[in-house]
Amino acid sequence: MSQEKLAELLGVTFQQVQKYEKGVNRIAASRLFDISAALDMPVARFFEGLSSVRLGPGVAETDDDYIHDALATPEGAQLIALFAAIKNSKVRRRVVELVKALSDDPEATKRG
């Protein structure tokens, strides 16, 4: 797919796509989700071949598996992209609490 076609699908200029490709501009999670949809591929494909996920400070290395597993599913990738778009920190905390309450994983409340 050409940069022009991808840019058209994303609603950005082809120069913006070039900046994404060259690493000049960062790609938000929601934009990465849009790119994966435009290319008809899972978001996790962008992370294939990486030796490990680089996590921010305060995140245990054992959480890599949870992050990878979440990104590997269409629902997880969509949830992450949409969550990143929530500007209100109180709402984000409430969403986390809701997901913890709905989780079948008893260890989920101990993480994050």
Residue, then its C-alpha position, 0 to 999 in steps of 0.5 A: m500500500s502506498q503512503e498516499k493511500l494509507a494517508e487517505l484511509l487515516g485522514v492525514t497527509f502522506q507527509q505525516v505517514q512519512k514522519y510515522e515511518k521515519g520515527v519523527n513523530r510518535i504514533a498514539a495507540s489509537r492511531l496505531f489501531d487505525i493503521s492496523a485496521a487500514l492494513d487489515m492486520p492485528v496491532a500485535r504484528f507491529f511488535e513481532g520480533l522485538s526481544s521484549v516490550r519496553l515498559g515505563p518505570g514502575v511496571a514489573e517485567t512480568d507484565d510483558d505477557y499481559i501487555h502482549d496478550a492484550l495487544a494480540t486480540p482485536e478487542g484488547a487492541q481496541l480497548i487500549a486504543l480507546f482507553a488512551a483517548i480518554k482525557n479525564s483521569k478520573v474516568r480512566r481510573r473508573v474504567v480500570e476499576l470496572v475492568k478489574a471487577l469484570s475480570d476472571d483473573p483473581e490476580a488482576t487486582k494485584r497488578g497495576 
